[in-house]
Amino acid sequence: MKPQKSSKKNKKKSLKKNFITAIFAILTVGIISALSVLAIYAFKSGTRAAYSETGEARIREYLISELGFNSAAVCGIMSNISAESKFDENALNPNDSGGTFSYGICQWNSGGRYYSLIDWSEKNGYSMGEMTAGGITVKTVPLQAQLEFMKYELENVVSAKYSELKKIENTAAGAEEAARIWAESYEICAERFREKRIKDASAIYWPKYGADTLERVMDFGKMDSQEMVK
C-alpha cells in the first residue's frame, strides 16, 4: 500500500508542476506579445513624430489630408514650394521685383497677396510675429495660418484650377502637369522659373512621395503592426 501512496503523491506533484509550467508559458507568451505590440507602437509613433516636426512634412500632410490632393499633385506643388521658400515659413525676399518683398512658404508678394495673408490671419485669430531682414521689418505668420490661407485662396480665388489639380493623373507625368499648373496659376512665377519646377516634380518629388515608401505610409498612421514587421 505504501508504494501506491507514493505513486499517487508523485503523480499529483507532476500534474501540479505541469500546470505551473503551462501557466508560466502562457504568461510569458502574453507578456512577449504585449511588449512586441508596445515596441511597434513606440517605433511607429516616434518615427511619425520625428518626421512630422519638419515644415516639409507638415505642408505635405496638409496638402493630402485637408486639400485632398493625390501624390502626383502633391509632388508638383511641393516642387514649387521648395523653389519658392525651401519650405521655410519665414522665408523672406526683401528685394523682389518693383521694390516689393515676398514672404512665406509661397512667397506672397507685398504688391497685394502678402497683406491679404496678414488680414486673413488676424481675422481668424492667429498671432503675428515680427522679423527684420534686408533692411525691412515685416509681420510673420505661423505655418498653420499660411496653410489655411492657401486653402482659402484655392477655394475662393483659383477654384477652377483647384478642381483641375484634384483630378490630376496620379503618375510622374501628372506630377509635372501639377507643377506647371501651380507655377502658372497659383505662384504666377516668371516663365523662366517654371521648367526646373516641372522637372523636379517628377525627378525629385515623385520618387520621394509618389512611391510606397516607409515615410509615406507612416506619417499618416496608416501602417498597422503587420505592415511594420514585414
VMD Tcl script that draws the C-alpha trace (Angstrom):
set ca {
  {0.00 0.00 0.00}
  {2.77 2.47 0.78}
  {4.25 2.38 -2.74}
  {0.80 3.18 -4.15}
  {0.54 6.30 -1.95}
  {3.96 7.37 -3.09}
  {2.94 6.91 -6.71}
  {-0.23 8.97 -6.29}
  {1.73 11.67 -4.49}
  {4.33 11.84 -7.25}
  {1.59 11.96 -9.87}
  {-0.06 14.90 -8.09}
  {3.29 16.69 -7.88}
  {3.89 16.07 -11.56}
  {0.45 17.38 -12.51}
  {0.96 20.44 -10.34}
  {4.38 21.05 -11.88}
  {3.00 20.70 -15.40}
  {0.13 23.03 -14.59}
  {2.50 25.70 -13.23}
  {4.76 25.28 -16.26}
  {1.81 25.71 -18.61}
  {0.59 28.83 -16.81}
  {4.09 30.28 -16.85}
  {4.42 29.58 -20.58}
  {1.08 31.25 -21.31}
  {2.01 34.31 -19.26}
  {5.43 34.52 -20.91}
  {3.95 34.41 -24.41}
  {1.36 37.03 -23.42}
  {3.99 39.37 -21.99}
  {6.25 38.99 -25.02}
  {3.32 39.66 -27.36}
  {2.30 42.73 -25.39}
  {5.85 44.07 -25.35}
  {6.14 43.48 -29.09}
  {2.97 45.46 -29.77}
  {4.16 48.27 -27.50}
  {7.56 48.33 -29.19}
  {5.95 48.54 -32.62}
  {3.62 51.33 -31.48}
  {6.51 53.25 -29.93}
  {8.57 52.90 -33.10}
  {5.65 53.99 -35.25}
  {4.75 56.96 -33.04}
  {8.35 58.04 -32.60}
  {9.09 57.94 -36.31}
  {5.90 59.80 -37.17}
  {6.58 62.46 -34.54}
  {10.15 62.98 -35.72}
  {9.10 63.16 -39.34}
  {6.12 65.44 -38.73}
  {8.25 68.06 -36.97}
  {9.65 69.33 -40.26}
  {7.96 72.06 -42.26}
  {8.15 69.96 -45.41}
  {6.26 67.08 -43.79}
  {3.59 69.34 -42.29}
  {2.98 71.01 -45.64}
  {2.71 67.68 -47.44}
  {0.38 66.24 -44.82}
  {-1.89 69.28 -45.17}
  {-1.98 69.03 -48.96}
  {-3.24 65.46 -48.70}
  {-5.42 65.45 -45.58}
  {-7.00 68.90 -45.87}
  {-6.85 69.76 -49.56}
  {-7.49 66.28 -50.95}
  {-4.62 66.11 -53.43}
  {-3.22 62.83 -54.69}
  {0.51 62.04 -54.70}
  {1.14 63.49 -58.17}
  {-0.48 66.82 -57.34}
  {1.42 66.94 -54.06}
  {4.73 66.36 -55.87}
  {4.02 69.21 -58.29}
  {3.05 71.59 -55.51}
  {5.96 70.61 -53.27}
  {8.37 71.24 -56.14}
  {7.02 74.78 -56.41}
  {7.06 75.48 -52.68}
  {10.63 74.19 -52.44}
  {11.67 76.57 -55.22}
  {9.90 79.48 -53.53}
  {10.93 79.03 -49.91}
  {12.64 75.68 -49.24}
  {9.58 75.01 -47.02}
  {10.64 77.78 -44.63}
  {7.56 79.51 -43.21}
  {9.56 82.69 -42.55}
  {11.39 82.83 -45.86}
  {11.72 86.48 -46.85}
  {12.88 88.03 -50.08}
  {13.32 91.73 -49.20}
  {14.25 92.71 -52.76}
  {11.58 91.32 -55.05}
  {10.67 92.99 -58.34}
  {9.39 96.55 -58.40}
  {10.66 97.41 -54.93}
  {8.39 94.83 -53.26}
  {9.13 91.99 -50.87}
  {7.80 88.43 -50.69}
  {7.20 86.30 -47.61}
  {6.26 82.80 -46.50}
  {6.21 79.31 -47.98}
  {4.57 80.56 -51.18}
  {6.34 83.93 -51.20}
  {3.20 86.04 -51.07}
  {4.17 89.41 -52.50}
  {3.70 92.78 -50.83}
  {2.07 94.02 -54.01}
  {-1.17 92.64 -52.58}
  {-1.27 88.98 -51.52}
  {1.06 89.37 -48.54}
  {-1.31 91.87 -46.96}
  {-4.25 89.60 -47.75}
  {-2.40 86.87 -45.84}
  {-1.90 89.18 -42.87}
  {-5.52 90.39 -42.85}
  {-6.93 86.87 -43.18}
  {-4.68 85.54 -40.41}
  {-5.56 88.33 -37.99}
  {-9.29 87.97 -38.67}
  {-9.05 84.26 -37.99}
  {-7.34 84.68 -34.63}
  {-3.72 83.91 -35.45}
  {-0.98 85.73 -33.54}
  {1.52 87.67 -35.62}
  {5.24 87.82 -35.02}
  {7.84 90.18 -36.46}
  {11.17 89.82 -38.21}
  {13.75 92.09 -39.78}
  {15.89 91.18 -42.79}
  {17.45 93.08 -45.66}
  {16.66 96.39 -44.03}
  {12.90 95.79 -43.74}
  {10.66 94.67 -40.88}
  {7.63 92.52 -41.64}
  {4.92 90.71 -39.77}
  {5.34 86.94 -39.63}
  {2.57 84.35 -39.84}
  {2.51 80.83 -38.33}
  {2.79 77.93 -40.77}
  {-0.71 76.70 -39.96}
  {-2.18 80.08 -40.87}
  {-0.27 80.08 -44.15}
  {-1.65 76.65 -44.99}
  {-5.19 77.72 -44.13}
  {-4.80 80.87 -46.21}
  {-3.57 78.74 -49.11}
  {-6.78 76.73 -48.80}
  {-8.82 79.94 -48.74}
  {-7.19 81.17 -51.96}
  {-7.63 77.83 -53.69}
  {-11.33 77.71 -52.82}
  {-12.14 81.35 -53.47}
  {-9.61 82.81 -55.92}
  {-8.46 79.95 -58.18}
  {-11.21 77.40 -57.57}
  {-11.22 76.17 -61.19}
  {-7.51 75.33 -61.03}
  {-8.02 73.76 -57.61}
  {-10.57 71.39 -59.13}
  {-8.23 70.66 -62.03}
  {-5.38 69.80 -59.67}
  {-7.61 67.42 -57.70}
  {-8.28 65.47 -60.90}
  {-4.66 65.21 -61.98}
  {-3.44 61.78 -63.16}
  {-1.54 60.07 -60.36}
  {1.68 59.46 -62.32}
  {5.09 61.08 -62.77}
  {3.67 62.88 -65.81}
  {0.79 64.05 -63.63}
  {3.28 65.45 -61.14}
  {4.86 67.54 -63.89}
  {1.46 68.77 -65.04}
  {0.56 69.72 -61.46}
  {3.83 71.65 -61.14}
  {3.04 73.55 -64.33}
  {-0.50 74.43 -63.22}
  {0.66 75.58 -59.78}
  {3.52 77.67 -61.19}
  {1.27 79.36 -63.74}
  {-1.92 79.79 -61.74}
  {-1.02 79.94 -58.06}
  {2.59 81.10 -57.75}
  {2.32 83.04 -61.03}
  {6.10 82.94 -61.30}
  {8.07 84.11 -64.30}
  {8.17 81.61 -67.16}
  {11.94 81.16 -66.88}
  {11.48 79.56 -63.44}
  {8.87 77.02 -64.47}
  {10.89 74.40 -66.35}
  {13.02 73.39 -63.35}
  {9.97 73.10 -61.09}
  {8.27 70.85 -63.61}
  {11.33 68.61 -63.97}
  {11.91 68.44 -60.21}
  {8.32 67.34 -59.65}
  {8.99 64.05 -61.46}
  {12.74 63.71 -60.93}
  {12.91 64.55 -57.21}
  {9.48 64.54 -55.60}
  {7.78 61.69 -57.45}
  {10.46 59.16 -56.38}
  {10.26 60.56 -52.85}
  {6.50 60.81 -52.38}
  {4.91 59.02 -55.30}
  {6.06 55.52 -54.35}
  {5.01 53.43 -51.34}
  {7.90 54.25 -49.04}
  {8.03 53.77 -45.26}
  {7.86 57.54 -44.67}
  {4.89 57.98 -46.99}
  {2.79 55.43 -45.11}
  {3.91 56.09 -41.57}
  {3.37 59.85 -41.36}
  {-0.37 59.32 -41.73}
  {-0.51 56.42 -39.29}
  {-1.79 54.02 -41.94}
  {0.67 51.22 -41.25}
  {-0.58 48.50 -38.88}
  {1.62 46.19 -36.85}
  {1.70 43.54 -39.58}
  {2.94 46.04 -42.15}
  {5.51 47.34 -39.68}
  {7.24 43.97 -39.31}
  {7.24 42.98 -42.98}
}
mol new
graphics top color blue
foreach p $ca { graphics top sphere $p radius 0.5 }
foreach p [lrange $ca 0 end-1] q [lrange $ca 1 end] { graphics top cylinder $p $q radius 0.2 }
display resetview
